[in-house]
Structure formats: C-alpha cells, structure tokens
C-alpha cells in the first residue's frame, strides 16, 4: 500500500524515530499508526511516544479553585485564531466559565450555557457578546469539575492547565502548585499505579519482552533471569509514567508520592488539559 508523507511525519512526531524507520514501520503495519508505533518501540529501545493526539485548534485552558468551598474546575475554550486566544475578552470569558463550572456545577456544557452570570445574562449571552466584539467563533470544548482538597496551575500563555485532587487534613498551596507544575512538565499516564489500565501494562510487558528477545546480550540467559530483567524494565516504566512514582522535578531525591506524604497528603487524581489535544 502507499504510505503518505503526512503519515510518516505524524509517526515521526510521535516517536522521534528516523523517517525511513517510520515509513518501514507503517508499511509493515499496513498504515495502522498504533501498530507502527508498537513495531518501532519493539525494534528501537529509546523510542518515547508523545501522548495525546493533536488537531488544528486555538484556545485557552482556564482553571478556577475556591479553597473555602473546596471546589474547582478546569475548562478548555476554543476559538479560531491565536491572537484571539490571547485577547483580554477571551481570557476573561474563559476564566468566568471555569468559575461558573466550579461554583454552580451544571453537569454539562448545555446546562452551563443556560446559567445566569449574576449580571442578568446567561453564560450563552456572555459568549455571544464576546463573539460579537471579536467576530470569531468560540465554544466550550471540555471541562472537569472536582471537589475536595485541590491544587491548580495554568501555564502563563494559557495553553496548558492542571487540576489536582488530594486527601489530607490541610493542603499546602505551594506544594500542590508544585505538583501541578510537575504534572504539566512530565505528563504522567496516571496518578496511581492501580489507575494504569491492565491493557496498557500488558502492552508494555509485550514490548519489553520483544526488546529483550531482540537484544543479543540476553541470548542464552535462563528464563528466570530474563523475568527479573523484565521486572526491572517495568519498574522503570512505572517510575517514568505513574505520577506518585516519578522523581519530583524540583528535587529528584524523592518521588511525588513521598513529597505529598511528607506534607500529610495522598494523591487521588489529576486532570491535565492542553489546548488542541484530542482527549
């Protein structure tokens, strides 16, 4: 079959593998992007897959937390162009919508649009007003609302945001913000080991086994030794991909889980949004 240059580039963007290797993998996989990615990972030890697809879009991530009421929300607002995403009107609108999601808990975008903004208009009216000023379409793309002990972070340009939920008697705002910044930078697969889907673990084990089998250094090694090596590879994978197992970016002498424990906190879950990401 014919493999397009766009598909080859897309696979290279995901894996950073050489172009010819990407083309060969796509050809072997019959054009299936996921299969081609797995083939590359099996053949090449150092392949790191960029998680999250991309689509052409502009917008902003807004995060709001009310510490007293222990509620918070993270929202992705979409628009058509980058200048609008940075405009004062759009930034303010995104912030207001995140606040309304947190405080009023509408449950859906459709319900949110009918809520009052507290000034005699609905949220839908507010969006229409901003569209009228800017002359560009915009919409609420997705949102998540959490309640409990929360921390939040939003990147300075609004392209990325994180909302984190922990358990404990009292949260340290700076610690929780630092954890959110860690999540923004490291993009973990899950918060806890038990949150990693079994299918994902099985897939990583399969890839690790193939890597071991294809490594000449392991030829002739007893099965129990190979299994121990496999266990070590999986332990490394968890440390790289599960939040509480990851070395903390500001002090890699401790994991994120250990950092939280030192402050009487336990990780529950996190939400990480990036503009344009296909969730």
Secondary structure, 3 states (H helix, E strand, C coil): CCCCHHHHHHHHHHHCCCHHHHHHHHHHCCCCHHHHHHHHHHHCCCCCCCCCEECCCEEEEEEEEECCCCEEEEEEEEECCHHHHCCHHHHHHHHHHHHHHHHHCCCCHHHHHCCECCCCCEHHHHHHHHHHHHCCCEEEEEEEEEECEEEEEECCCCCEEEEEEEECCCCCHHHHHHHHHHHHHHCCCECCHHHCCHHHHHHHHHHHHHHHHHCHHHCCCCHHHHHHHHHHHHHHHHHHHEHHHCEECCEEEEEHHHHHHHCCCEEEEEEEEECCEEC
